[in-house]
Amino acid sequence: LLCIVLFAMPAAGVSVAVSSRPILAAYALFILLPTYLTWATLYPHQSYSAAGLTVLYWLFIISVAADGEHLLRRSVEIRRERDRAVQDLERRNAKERTVAIKAEHLSQARARVLATASHDLRQPLHALSVYSAILASNPLADDLPEVARNIDRLVRTLGSLLHGLLDFSRLSADYYVPERQRISLDRLVEGVCCEYQSDAENKHLGLILD
């Protein structure tokens, strides 16, 4: 019974020292060698067979520990690969969320710009319809130059708005080269006032350019 217990102790050590074969080999050797020597002293006629079985048992324990160490290392590698995969997935999800938020913001900005552009386009088109009605009513010859200038200005305004929409589409596609140039603020404000002059008069409002 004592020999069974002593021979079983190295096998029990496999689960404890599976991560280090040298430690398990030394632990098993220090238990099996005294046990074998005691057995050989009590039973000298079985010394050779006991020595062979003890060595085979010792090697078997070391091989089992080697398999356990390989499985342990493999499980650690799998866990590391899983952690890396989870981190990569989290980074990819964060990047996709950032891209989705950016796309949503761009879509909202595009919708606001298009709504503003549609409103801005409606004003000169309405003014053009007014001037076309004036032309259809056979105005005086003295009024024709002013009407022609206003129509030309409105056409230029429409062209500027359309160019602005084109620039906005290029900007949305990340393909836009900014151009720096001087502008005349007086001319810009004067154009806005001329555009809304007729609407102000229709509502009996005074539009003053200062």
C-alpha positions as CSV (number, residue, x, y, z in Angstrom):
1,L,0.0,0.0,0.0
2,L,2.8,2.4,0.8
3,C,4.5,1.6,-2.5
4,I,1.2,2.3,-4.4
5,V,0.9,5.7,-2.6
6,L,4.6,6.6,-3.3
7,F,4.3,5.6,-7.0
8,A,1.0,7.5,-7.3
9,M,2.5,10.8,-5.9
10,P,4.5,11.6,-9.1
11,A,1.4,11.0,-11.2
12,A,-0.5,13.4,-9.0
13,G,2.3,16.0,-9.5
14,V,1.7,16.1,-13.2
15,S,-1.4,18.3,-12.7
16,V,0.5,20.6,-10.4
17,A,3.8,21.0,-12.3
18,V,2.5,20.6,-15.8
19,S,4.0,23.9,-16.9
20,S,7.6,22.8,-16.0
21,R,8.9,19.4,-17.0
22,P,12.3,19.8,-15.2
23,I,10.6,20.4,-11.9
24,L,8.3,17.5,-12.4
25,A,11.2,15.2,-13.4
26,A,13.2,16.1,-10.3
27,Y,10.1,15.8,-8.1
28,A,9.3,12.3,-9.5
29,L,12.9,11.2,-9.3
30,F,13.3,12.2,-5.6
31,I,10.2,10.0,-4.9
32,L,10.7,7.1,-7.2
33,L,14.5,6.6,-6.5
34,P,14.2,6.0,-2.7
35,T,11.1,3.9,-3.3
36,Y,12.9,1.7,-5.9
37,L,16.0,1.4,-3.6
38,T,13.8,0.3,-0.7
39,W,11.9,-2.2,-3.0
40,A,15.2,-3.6,-4.3
41,T,16.5,-4.0,-0.8
42,L,13.4,-5.9,0.3
43,Y,13.2,-7.9,-2.9
44,P,16.7,-8.3,-4.5
45,H,15.5,-10.8,-7.1
46,Q,13.1,-8.1,-8.5
47,S,15.7,-5.3,-8.6
48,Y,16.2,-5.3,-12.4
49,S,12.6,-5.5,-13.4
50,A,11.7,-2.9,-10.8
51,A,14.5,-0.6,-12.1
52,G,13.2,-1.0,-15.7
53,L,9.6,-0.4,-14.7
54,T,10.6,2.6,-12.5
55,V,12.5,4.2,-15.4
56,L,9.6,3.6,-17.8
57,Y,7.2,5.0,-15.3
58,W,9.4,8.1,-14.8
59,L,9.7,8.6,-18.6
60,F,5.9,8.1,-19.0
61,I,5.2,10.8,-16.4
62,I,7.6,13.2,-18.1
63,S,5.9,12.5,-21.5
64,V,2.5,13.1,-20.0
65,A,3.8,16.4,-18.6
66,A,5.2,17.3,-22.0
67,D,1.7,16.8,-23.6
68,G,0.1,18.8,-20.8
69,E,2.7,21.6,-21.2
70,H,2.0,21.6,-25.0
71,L,-1.7,21.9,-24.4
72,L,-1.2,24.6,-21.8
73,R,0.9,26.6,-24.1
74,R,-1.5,26.1,-26.9
75,S,-4.4,27.2,-24.7
76,V,-2.5,30.3,-23.7
77,E,-1.8,31.1,-27.4
78,I,-5.4,30.6,-28.3
79,R,-6.4,32.9,-25.5
80,R,-3.9,35.5,-26.7
81,E,-5.2,35.2,-30.3
82,R,-8.7,35.5,-29.0
83,D,-7.8,38.7,-27.1
84,R,-6.1,40.1,-30.1
85,A,-9.0,39.3,-32.3
86,V,-11.4,40.9,-29.8
87,Q,-9.2,44.0,-29.6
88,D,-9.0,44.2,-33.4
89,L,-12.8,43.8,-33.6
90,E,-13.3,46.5,-31.1
91,R,-10.9,48.9,-32.9
92,R,-12.7,48.1,-36.2
93,N,-16.1,48.6,-34.7
94,A,-14.9,51.9,-33.2
95,K,-13.6,53.0,-36.5
96,E,-16.8,52.0,-38.3
97,R,-18.8,53.9,-35.7
98,T,-16.6,56.9,-36.3
99,V,-17.1,56.6,-40.0
100,A,-20.9,56.1,-39.6
101,I,-21.1,59.2,-37.4
102,K,-19.1,61.2,-39.8
103,A,-21.3,60.1,-42.7
104,E,-24.4,60.9,-40.7
105,H,-23.0,64.4,-40.0
106,L,-22.1,64.9,-43.7
107,S,-25.6,63.7,-44.7
108,Q,-27.2,66.2,-42.3
109,A,-25.0,69.0,-43.5
110,R,-25.7,68.1,-47.1
111,A,-29.4,68.2,-46.4
112,R,-29.1,71.6,-44.7
113,V,-27.1,73.0,-47.6
114,L,-29.5,71.6,-50.2
115,A,-32.5,73.1,-48.3
116,T,-30.7,76.4,-48.1
117,A,-29.7,76.2,-51.8
118,S,-33.2,75.4,-52.9
119,H,-34.5,78.5,-51.0
120,D,-31.7,80.7,-52.5
121,L,-32.5,79.4,-56.0
122,R,-36.2,80.2,-55.5
123,Q,-35.6,83.9,-54.9
124,P,-33.8,84.7,-58.2
125,L,-36.2,82.5,-60.1
126,H,-39.1,84.4,-58.6
127,A,-37.4,87.6,-59.5
128,L,-36.9,86.4,-63.1
129,S,-40.5,85.5,-63.3
130,V,-41.4,89.1,-62.2
131,Y,-39.1,90.6,-64.9
132,S,-40.4,88.3,-67.5
133,A,-43.9,89.5,-66.7
134,I,-42.6,93.1,-67.0
135,L,-41.2,92.3,-70.4
136,A,-44.4,90.7,-71.5
137,S,-46.3,93.8,-70.6
138,N,-44.4,95.9,-73.1
139,P,-42.6,98.3,-70.8
140,L,-41.3,101.7,-71.8
141,A,-38.0,101.9,-73.6
142,D,-36.4,103.8,-70.8
143,D,-37.1,100.9,-68.4
144,L,-35.6,98.2,-70.6
145,P,-31.9,98.9,-69.7
146,E,-32.7,98.6,-66.0
147,V,-34.7,95.4,-66.5
148,A,-31.9,94.0,-68.7
149,R,-29.3,94.7,-65.9
150,N,-31.5,93.1,-63.3
151,I,-32.0,90.0,-65.4
152,D,-28.3,89.8,-66.1
153,R,-27.6,90.1,-62.4
154,L,-30.1,87.4,-61.6
155,V,-28.7,85.1,-64.2
156,R,-25.2,85.6,-62.7
157,T,-26.6,84.9,-59.2
158,L,-28.1,81.7,-60.4
159,G,-24.8,80.7,-62.0
160,S,-23.0,81.5,-58.8
161,L,-25.4,79.4,-56.8
162,L,-25.1,76.5,-59.2
163,H,-21.3,76.7,-59.1
164,G,-21.6,76.7,-55.3
165,L,-23.5,73.5,-55.4
166,L,-20.9,72.0,-57.6
167,D,-18.2,73.1,-55.2
168,F,-20.2,71.6,-52.4
169,S,-20.4,68.2,-54.2
170,R,-16.7,68.3,-54.8
171,L,-16.1,69.1,-51.1
172,S,-18.3,66.2,-50.1
173,A,-16.3,63.9,-52.3
174,D,-13.0,65.2,-50.7
175,Y,-11.9,66.6,-54.0
176,Y,-11.8,70.3,-53.7
177,V,-9.0,72.8,-54.2
178,P,-9.7,76.1,-52.3
179,E,-9.2,79.3,-54.2
180,R,-8.3,82.5,-52.4
181,Q,-9.5,85.8,-54.0
182,R,-10.6,89.2,-53.0
183,I,-14.3,90.0,-53.1
184,S,-16.2,93.3,-53.0
185,L,-18.4,93.4,-49.9
186,D,-20.3,96.5,-51.2
187,R,-21.1,94.7,-54.5
188,L,-22.1,91.5,-52.6
189,V,-24.5,93.4,-50.3
190,E,-25.8,95.5,-53.2
191,G,-26.7,92.4,-55.1
192,V,-28.6,90.9,-52.1
193,C,-30.5,94.2,-51.7
194,C,-31.4,94.4,-55.4
195,E,-32.6,90.8,-55.2
196,Y,-35.0,91.5,-52.3
197,Q,-36.0,95.0,-53.4
198,S,-39.1,93.9,-55.3
199,D,-40.2,91.7,-52.4
200,A,-39.8,94.5,-50.0
201,E,-41.8,96.9,-52.1
202,N,-44.6,94.3,-52.5
203,K,-44.8,94.1,-48.7
204,H,-44.6,97.9,-48.4
205,L,-41.2,97.7,-46.6
206,G,-38.3,99.9,-47.0
207,L,-34.9,98.2,-47.8
208,I,-32.0,100.6,-47.1
209,L,-28.4,99.8,-48.1
210,D,-25.9,101.4,-45.7
